């Protein structure tokens, strides 16, 4: 008896797969990776909490929840899961329409949202829908991340400049900052610029050094020693550090309905980024193979736990994962050790009260710089102008209209791009390779040459409504470019996996034109699906079953016996 797909998936779950058969020789590498991860996570999780509109300490809880659940269920030994600056502005803008950031209602809604995102990810794993992550092309993802980077920077401008923030669109926020340029506080600017300078300089010296943590500690000490509060420098202030609560507050059908679209969008981004991170950082040589679907289960479980303890949605982090990989971390023990150390620091979170907001803004600007991949955009532009245009349109839409409309535009552009490529496939003219019975495109660089009086064409794609006219026009052009009026056209249908109604009409019109000029027609290497479609259209009888051949050469030899 066959088990349902969901039960088969449940039976494949392995608990803590990266920690199974742990070797003592791996401990030194995992300890170094844990230390590296910890010094990156402290400033980053604090900064991302601010970006998410959540209390600062919830970033630590999000990191611990995401790390613990991924270590329990995920397969990638190096992936770091926690608060992430890619999705933080996305859900912050959406939830801010329903409640004031950092208010009790806002925190409740974000917790509910995190659980909803986690449930969606678990369903993606259970139903094997991870292929959704492949739907957005690399140029569109690059443009999307670049747009998110612009959103992050614009959100941090008030704190970098020491002026009042504003709500609304990106243009509204930039305009509000521009109106206050005469009131910029120089201490805030100096701190922000100093954090950026120190972090970049230290990272260039050695990327393994805790640049962001050094900048955070140094700027905090500077504020405390010089008592810069008196000069108007904005600081983090009192940091509540009680134990995380457990459970959801204020769940209702109305709230679930209002959050559902946002949860779907956040889940799509998490699926895309988590899958990309899994593939970008494979297990060490000799380690077990990773599984994208199971990794989504681990990230989904992390979201559920994060929501239940009052934190916010979590995601796989490419920069933190890269840090673990560069430190040669071997297993998820590195993440667990870092999360345990971070939680041990929670009782001492009061020392964070003097952290300048300009410091956290500087950290986020650096994160934005990492995801705004100028080199990738340039490479896309050199490869194809149209795909570069897709990236730029996605970037501008996300940056100006917001992340939610940007996702919609990105999906729409992905469909448009795929339709464009499917609607304009190349029709290849084939020639016989001398001394063989093989045929190849005459433009392939081989010695393939057309046979006089015969036109052999390959249309290696489904013939459907989007490309039917294109097929007919290309065949006409091939007939006009030939060695002379052919007596026979052979269609190599090897790659033609389907023909729809519009495609059959285009083929019928082509047969009409060939009949009027006295040119014969035959089909080679057609699959059963093509036979069935032509039979339904009445074209199988019209062409004649005797004019279907298992190979191009057999068709040419049979129908041009003088050759």
SULDA-V312705 format. One line per field, one symbol per residue. burial: + if it has 16 or more other C-alpha atoms within 10 Angstrom, else -. Layout:
burial->???
This chain:
burial->--------+------++++-------+-++++++++++++++++++++++++++++++++++++++++++++++++++++++++++++++++++++--+-++--++++++++++++++++++++++---+--+--++-+++++++++++++++++++++++++-----++--++-++------++-+++-++++++-+++-+-----+++++++++-+++-++----+----++++--+-+------+----------+--+++++++++++++++++--++++-----+-++++++++++++++++++++++++++++++++++-+++++++++++++--++--+--+--+-++++++++++++++++-++----+--++-----+++++++++++++++++++++-+++-++--+----++-+-+++++++-----++++-----++++-++++++++++++++++++++-++--++--+--++++++++++-+-+++++++++++-++--+----++++++++---++-++--+-++--+---+++-+++-++--+----
